[in-house]
Amino acid sequence: MKNIIRLSIISATLAAGSYAAPFMAIGDGAELFLTGTLGVRADDNIFLARNATSDVIFDINPGVDLTFGKGSQMVGSLTLVDAFANYSDNSNLNTQLFSADFVSRYDDGKLKLGFNAGYHELNQNAVDIRGLTRRDIFSAGGNGEVEISQLMAVGGGIEFNHENYKRRNYTDSDSLTVPIDLYYKLTPKMDLSVGYRYRDYRVDIGSDSTDHFFNVGARGEFSPKFTGKVAVGVTTRKLDRGGDESTLGLDASFAYEISPKTNLQFGASNDYGTSPQGQQQRNLTVNGMVTSKISEVWSVNAGLSWRSIDYNSVPAVTGLRGTPPVSFVVTPGQPSRTDDYWEFQLGTTYIVNANVRIVGAYVYRKYDSDISSAEFKNNVFSVAANFRY
């Protein structure tokens, strides 16, 4: 009965959202929007465990979005969201989580600058984060690109990320990433590049690491319907407790226009990583998504991604916060293992008006591992209304 009552309240609210008020103008070029999401999810494995627990979750996410710089060389936005998740059968999992994002950019044709900062309170699962683990993530960074001649440009940036876990056996971490790229204009619409990326990663559990990615690549319009960017080279990881390793580094993302109303986006990456339990990883990821606008108000999308996670023979090290969960640890004498994670997405969007959109989605997840306790399957059906006015 309580589920029926909640659904009735959501339905009534959606109807009211169809007559959303217009946005508020604040000075010259600044606009304030009220935003929100009202949704319901049916999740058959809320903890991503081998023995699944199902539940129905109701999401209410009110927020505000302040944009500025409309029509000028500098534009930006500040987005604030308070997310409420209410579980039907497991009310002890109910959460109220806050997030904030600030983004700005400057572009005068020859000089491009960007800045971003964000704070996110999360209580979500991931491939190697199970059981709805609470954590806070803070990130900040900047980037710039300047023309040094008619044919050449140089770009660089800096990005800092801090993760703070609220649960034992997960490591807090700090990462600092600094990329530098030199671009040569091969054609009016395509650049070749030579680049280097430095990354420093600090953890409480396991080993700190330093990565160096030397690469060559290209970006821009490769054909009238084919655009994107690619960087390929060699990535080396050095551990502060001894040892280093190198692998093929890859970072690529592309878009292809199949028809005026249908687009294909796809990409791939190959890079080192560190799990939240302090375990060393090599991650190969391939993904693709097709989006099609079938009418003025309807659009559909379908996507598939695959991630291969190589847990090498470097064992996790006990730190101040305890020992990593056994399902993810490679101990000395054991061979390394490679796990596979698959995710399929299917969705549709209906535009009610300029202020309200209804979104429906289905997600299937599957994790295969040599360690049976780490495997899982997951199906999630969801419908939500997103409004902005």
Secondary structure, 3 states (H helix, E strand, C coil): CHHHHHHHHHHHHHHHHCCCCCCEECCCCCEEEEEEEEEEEEECCCCCCCCCCCEEEEEEEEEEEEEECCCCCEEEEEEEEEEEEEECCCHHHCEEEEEEEEEEEEECCCEEEEEEEEEEEEEEEECCEEEEEEEEEEEEEEEEEEECCCCEEEEEEEEEEEEEECCCCCCCEEEEEEEEEEEEEEECCEEEEEEEEEEEEEECCCCCEEEEEEEEEEEEEEECCEEEEEEEEEEEEEECCCCEEEEEEEEEEEEEEEECCEEEEEEEEEEEEECCCCCEEEEEEEEEEEEEECCCCEEEEEEEEEEEEEECCCCCCCECCECCCHHHCCCCCCCCEEEEEEEEEEEEEEECCCCEEEEEEEEEEEEECCCHHHCEEEEEEEEEEEEEC
